[in-house]
Amino acid sequence: MIQKTQIKNNTGTVYILGAALLWGTTGTAQSFAPVGFDTTVIGFLRLAIGGLALIALAAWRKELGKFGDWQFWPTVLAALFMASYQVCFFSAVSKTGVAVGTIVGIGSAPIAGGLLGFLFRGERPGKRWQVSTLLALVGCSLLSLGGSSLKVDPLGILLAFGAGFSYAGYALMIKGLLEKQAPTAVMAVVVCLGALLLSPLLIGRDLHWLVQTRSILVVLHLGLATMALSYWLFARGLQRATVAATVTLSLAEPMTAATLGILLLGEQLTPQAFGGIALIFAGLMLLVLPLNLLMRRAVRSSR
């Protein structure tokens, strides 16, 4: 029984890690958008396209079920948290800079996830999660601060904390919905509702840049790869892993973004930032690799 549970958890971490790697391509993809693009419009289209793709898949698989089968408040709260994350995170980055916004926003999410998972689901992450989270958070800080000039804005800090809490909140809500609904259906409904909640922000926005081929390709990648496919993986991983482990594994996103920036965009990182990537990777491997494999490696290295 213990071995089966361990295999299930390990499979979940691989799914979540795959989702985080896809999320990490978001910034690189946006860099290929034409001049004049609107991040709010891109954020909405990412949710809308991803949600429609997931709805089509869930309908084809006949997983949506009846309207009365859905838990109303958990579904609405999951969509609210997803929408608020988009607004809070991008607003925080705008006000307090990429470095501080990333550290506080992404960095506070694992802590919030661990607390919410413990308070509402009785999950006890354990020392392995604590060490892994500490390594990843320190690495994320080094990565974000490497070569960056800091700009601290109180409202930006508050918004960044709101983003971290929102991410942990929708992970918690989705975890509960997955107990009664299929993963594809859960993500389809939540993402579409999130897009609907963001739709009023499109009023008065300039949409002319969308007619370019580059814009269409960028939006399709963001909607289909970084939203539909990634959240399809995310939901399946969340079925098998705790909320705390799920949010910690998501720290692979900034690591992926930094690596792609070096390989595809020619960005230069300081030794401090490279050290941050190494620490994030070490923390993630602590969660991803089976415990017995880690113990065997430790024994071998001590000989």
Buried (B, 14 or more C-beta within 10 A) or exposed (E): EEEEEEEEBBBBBBBBBBBBBBBBBBBBBBEBBEEEBBEBBBBBBBBBBBBBBBBEBBEEEEBBEEEEEBBEEBBBBBBBBBBBBBBBBBBBBBBBBBBBBBBBBBBBBBBBBBBBBBEEBEBEBEEEBBBBBBBBBBBBBBBBBBEBEEEEBEEBBBBBBBBBBBBBBBBBBBBBBBEEBBBBBBBBBBBBBBBBBBEEBEEEEEEEBBEBEEBEEBBBBBBBBBBBBBBBBBBBBBBBBBBBBBBBBBBBBBBBBBBBBBEEEEBEBBEBBBBBBBBBBBBBEBBBEBEEEBEEEEEEEEE
